Amino acid sequence: MNSFGLILISVILGTAGQLFFKAGTRGVKLDFDSSMIRIFFSPYILAGLITYASATAIFLKVLTQEALSFAYPMISLTYPLVLLCSLLIFKEPVPAFRWIGVLFIMIGVFFIGKRF
């Protein structure tokens, strides 16, 4: 698989990790005590950690094929995915300015990814 395909898989897994983390923390009040230890063993948080670890492993493979200055900015593709999933899955309001900010980020990613 080419490096861009691996980057996309890493982005999707990173997005899934964020969604699992959000699902695992909904309705939970965390203090820096035993509740922090308990939450790490909740199914959603464990799933988030596993997907993040998988995304990291795939990204390490990408780094063997691509420059860090190219590969790392591509990870910002998670921003629009997380915003969209926040809206659709968690029914969170996403203000227009947030979408505009992500649009600017995506324009930057386009220029970084463009191989002139």
C-alpha positions as CSV (number, residue, x, y, z in Angstrom):
1,M,0.0,0.0,0.0
2,N,1.3,3.5,-0.8
3,S,2.1,6.0,1.9
4,F,-1.0,8.1,1.3
5,G,-3.3,5.1,1.8
6,L,-1.5,4.3,5.1
7,I,-1.9,7.9,6.2
8,L,-5.6,7.7,5.5
9,I,-5.9,4.5,7.6
10,S,-3.9,6.3,10.4
11,V,-6.3,9.3,10.1
12,I,-9.4,7.1,10.3
13,L,-8.0,5.2,13.3
14,G,-7.0,8.4,15.0
15,T,-10.5,9.8,14.5
16,A,-12.0,6.5,15.8
17,G,-9.8,6.8,18.9
18,Q,-11.1,10.3,19.6
19,L,-14.7,9.1,19.2
20,F,-14.1,6.2,21.6
21,F,-12.5,8.6,24.1
22,K,-15.5,10.9,23.9
23,A,-17.9,8.0,24.3
24,G,-16.0,6.7,27.3
25,T,-16.1,10.0,29.1
26,R,-19.7,11.0,28.5
27,G,-21.4,11.6,31.8
28,V,-18.2,10.9,33.8
29,K,-16.8,13.3,36.4
30,L,-13.1,12.8,36.5
31,D,-10.8,13.8,39.3
32,F,-7.1,12.9,39.5
33,D,-7.7,10.1,41.9
34,S,-9.0,6.5,41.6
35,S,-11.6,7.6,39.0
36,M,-8.7,8.2,36.5
37,I,-7.6,4.6,37.0
38,R,-11.1,3.2,36.7
39,I,-11.8,5.1,33.4
40,F,-8.7,3.6,31.8
41,F,-10.3,0.2,32.1
42,S,-13.7,1.1,30.6
43,P,-14.4,-0.6,27.2
44,Y,-14.6,2.7,25.2
45,I,-11.3,4.1,26.6
46,L,-9.5,0.8,26.0
47,A,-10.9,0.7,22.4
48,G,-9.6,4.3,22.0
49,L,-6.2,3.4,23.3
50,I,-6.0,0.4,21.0
51,T,-7.1,2.4,17.9
52,Y,-4.6,5.1,18.8
53,A,-1.8,2.6,19.2
54,S,-2.7,1.1,15.8
55,A,-2.7,4.5,14.2
56,T,0.7,5.2,15.7
57,A,2.1,1.8,14.4
58,I,0.8,2.6,10.9
59,F,2.2,6.1,11.0
60,L,5.6,4.7,12.0
61,K,5.5,2.7,8.7
62,V,4.6,5.9,6.9
63,L,7.7,7.6,8.4
64,T,9.9,5.0,6.8
65,Q,8.6,6.1,3.4
66,E,8.0,9.8,3.7
67,A,9.5,13.0,5.1
68,L,8.1,14.0,8.5
69,S,7.4,17.5,7.1
70,F,5.0,15.9,4.6
71,A,3.5,13.1,6.7
72,Y,2.7,14.8,9.9
73,P,0.6,17.7,8.5
74,M,-1.5,15.0,6.7
75,I,-2.7,13.8,10.2
76,S,-4.6,17.1,10.4
77,L,-7.2,15.4,8.1
78,T,-8.6,14.1,11.4
79,Y,-10.0,17.6,12.1
80,P,-12.8,17.6,9.6
81,L,-13.6,14.0,10.4
82,V,-13.8,14.6,14.1
83,L,-16.0,17.7,13.6
84,L,-18.4,15.8,11.3
85,C,-18.6,12.8,13.7
86,S,-19.1,15.2,16.6
87,L,-22.1,16.6,14.8
88,L,-23.6,13.4,13.5
89,I,-22.8,10.9,16.4
90,F,-22.7,13.1,19.5
91,K,-25.1,15.8,18.2
92,E,-22.7,18.5,19.3
93,P,-23.2,21.9,17.8
94,V,-20.4,22.9,15.5
95,P,-20.3,26.6,14.8
96,A,-19.6,28.0,11.4
97,F,-16.3,29.6,12.5
98,R,-15.1,26.1,13.5
99,W,-15.8,24.8,10.1
100,I,-14.1,27.8,8.5
101,G,-11.0,27.2,10.7
102,V,-10.9,23.6,9.5
103,L,-11.3,24.7,5.9
104,F,-8.2,26.8,6.3
105,I,-6.3,23.9,7.7
106,M,-7.4,21.7,4.8
107,I,-6.3,24.3,2.3
108,G,-2.9,24.2,4.1
109,V,-2.8,20.4,3.9
110,F,-3.6,20.6,0.2
111,F,-0.6,22.7,-0.4
112,I,1.7,20.6,1.8
113,G,0.5,17.4,0.1
114,K,0.8,18.9,-3.4
115,R,4.0,17.6,-5.0
116,F,5.2,20.3,-7.3
